[in-house]
Amino acid sequence: LDTARLQSYKRGSRKPVSQPAPVYPQTHLSFLANVYNQKAREFYHRYGVQLIDAAYEAHEEKGEVPVMITKHCLRFAFN
């Protein structure tokens, strides 16, 4: 039964890699993009981003920075 199952199995195929690679719409990412690790940094470099600011968690931003941006005022909504 196992050999019959293995013989009838059809392996899916991957889509070909697009050439040329797509380009990210921005060339500079601020800390709001939340790029924290090296894999994320490599991903954005691969798609054309040249300047990437560290994520807020890296503690490299100086002074007051917005941490959360919402459409509606949370203080007003919950009071």
MOKA-V88268 format. One record per backbone hydrogen bond with DSSP energy under -0.5 kcal/mol. NH is the residue of the N-H (numbers start at 0). CO is the residue of the C=O. E is the energy in kcal/mol with one decimal. If there is no record, write none. Layout:
((NH:CO:E) (NH:CO:E))
This chain:
((4:0:-2.1) (5:1:-2.6) (6:2:-2.2) (7:3:-1.7) (8:4:-0.7) (10:8:-0.6) (23:46:-3.4) (28:50:-2.6) (32:29:-1.7) (33:30:-1.5) (35:33:-0.9) (40:36:-1.8) (41:37:-2.5) (42:38:-2.1) (43:39:-2.1) (44:40:-2.1) (45:41:-2.3) (46:42:-1.1) (47:44:-1.5) (48:43:-2.4) (49:26:-1.6) (50:26:-2.2) (51:49:-0.5) (52:28:-2.7) (54:34:-1.1) (55:30:-0.6) (57:54:-1.6) (58:55:-1.9) (59:54:-0.5) (73:71:-0.5) (76:72:-2.0) (77:73:-2.1) (78:74:-0.8))
